[in-house]
Each structure stands twice: as structure tokens, then as C-alpha cells.
Amino acid sequence: MTNVFLVVWRESLEAWLIVAMLSAWLGANDEGRRGRIALAGGVLAGIALAATLGWAMLDIRDDLTGDALEAFRIAALIIAAGMITHMVLWMRRHSREMKTRLHAGLAHARRNGGLFGVALVAALAVAREGAETVVFLCGLAQGIDAGTLTVGALGGLVAAGATAGLANRSLARLDIGLVLRLSSLALLVIASAMAVAACDRLIGTGWLPPLVDPLWDSAWLVDDASTAGKLLADFAGYRARPALTTLGVWSLYWLAVTLLWRRR
């Protein structure tokens, strides 16, 4: 549930901040009540688009059985890990330009499409964040019951609203840039755990050789079947008895992320 909470909190916080930027532009350009109504309509349309994507993915999953269902679950883990990594690295490179790009896009849309253009920009921005969240949750949902998933997602949504409210009203000396940087590192750790989980499933189905299994046994120190070990396994991909292939996937992931992080 911790991973679900963190992912939804981070993605929802980005959506809150984007909506706040668009609202600030409308206020500065005297768009008035009609502009705010268009913005609200666009936000609702974006949420509806993301919800439709979620429904479609659940519908596809429910129609699959056997190897096809396992392939879908593995693909969901790999895609979610890749998208989280790409999102974090993209934000690291372009976060300072985001406000300028959003305002420029909104001004262009307002000139060419009127208030419909404002609603469209808001819808696409929110739908993108929502679609990312749906894909991430689809990857995180492996082995989590619906109740836990729902509680974690709702908690993340509420926490994101509270965080954005604190930052907006200066009720606390909240460095939102620092918050986003720290949460980016946490998301990369979660993405590495997803990659490890996908590797474990590939080995379990016989689609990937383990090479050496187990490579070592650290269950005497922290057993991944214990409460603390399971938390560490879910959050960071820890394995008390890892296969060589699993360790290789984890190492390659962090090598690639380190190189890309330093380049950006």
C-alpha cells in the first residue's frame, strides 16, 4: 500500500500543480468566471479519459487466462517501471521549463480555440497524469487486494491536495522542489522493484533462465517473507535468495539510471 500511496501522491501532486499554473494564467489574463469554468470542464474531461483507460485495461485483463494473463501482468510491470523512470528523468530535465511551456500552450490555445482551447489544454494535461497513474497502478496491483489498492490511492490523492494547498497558501515553509526531488528518488526505487518483480515472474514461468538460483541466502539477516522483509521487497526489490539473473536486471537498471541521471 505504501508504494500505491507514494505513486498516486506524486502523480496527483503534479496534476494539482499543473491545474494551479493554468488557473494562475487565467487569473493574470482576466479570463474571469468563464475561463475558470472551461478549466474545470477540462479537468473533469481529463479525469474521465484516465478513468476510461483504467476501465479498458481492467476489461482486457479480465478476458485473459493462463499464459496470456501472466504475459499481461509482466508487461504491465515492465511498462510501468519504464514509464516511471522516463517520467522522473524527463522531469529532472524539463521541470524548470514546465510553467513556461504550459502558459505558452494555453495562450496559443486561447487565441486559436477560445475557451474550448483552454478546456482542451487542461484535459490533455490532467489525462496524461491520470493515464500514467493508471499504468503505474496496473503494475503495482500484482498481489494487492482491491481494498488495499483503493485505500492507498485515495490516501495519496488526499495527501497530494493537502501538499499542494500548503505550498500554495504558504501555511508551511514547504520547498516543493525538494519534495519533488526526494519523491523522484523514491519512485526510481519503486521502479527498480517493479523490474525485479517482472524478472521473478519471467523466471517463474520459464521464459527467462535464472542462471544461478539462489546466488546467496541472507534470510538469516532479513527474510523477505517477514513483515519488514516483505516491505523492503515490495518497496525496493529486496530478495533474500536472489537468482543471478534477478541481480543482473537490478544492477543494469541502476547503472542505466545513474548514467542518464548524470547526463541530465
Secondary structure as the mmCIF struct_conf table of DSSP 4:
data_model
#
loop_
_struct_conf.conf_type_id
_struct_conf.id
_struct_conf.beg_label_comp_id
_struct_conf.beg_label_asym_id
_struct_conf.beg_label_seq_id
_struct_conf.end_label_comp_id
_struct_conf.end_label_asym_id
_struct_conf.end_label_seq_id
HELX_RH_AL_P HELX_RH_AL_P1 THR A 2 ALA A 28
TURN_TY1_P TURN_TY1_P1 ASN A 29 ASP A 30
HELX_RH_AL_P HELX_RH_AL_P2 GLY A 32 ASP A 62
TURN_TY1_P TURN_TY1_P2 ASP A 63 ASP A 63
HELX_RH_AL_P HELX_RH_AL_P3 GLY A 66 LEU A 140
TURN_TY1_P TURN_TY1_P3 ALA A 141 GLY A 143
HELX_RH_AL_P HELX_RH_AL_P4 ALA A 146 ARG A 169
TURN_TY1_P TURN_TY1_P4 SER A 170 SER A 170
BEND BEND1 LEU A 171 ALA A 172
HELX_RH_AL_P HELX_RH_AL_P5 ILE A 176 GLY A 204
TURN_TY1_P TURN_TY1_P5 THR A 205 GLY A 206
BEND BEND2 TRP A 207 LEU A 208
BEND BEND3 LEU A 211 ASP A 213
BEND BEND4 LEU A 215 LEU A 215
TURN_TY1_P TURN_TY1_P6 ALA A 219 LEU A 221
TURN_TY1_P TURN_TY1_P7 ASP A 224 ALA A 225
BEND BEND5 SER A 226 SER A 226
HELX_RH_AL_P HELX_RH_AL_P6 THR A 227 ALA A 236
BEND BEND6 ALA A 240 ARG A 241
HELX_RH_AL_P HELX_RH_AL_P7 LEU A 244 ARG A 263
#
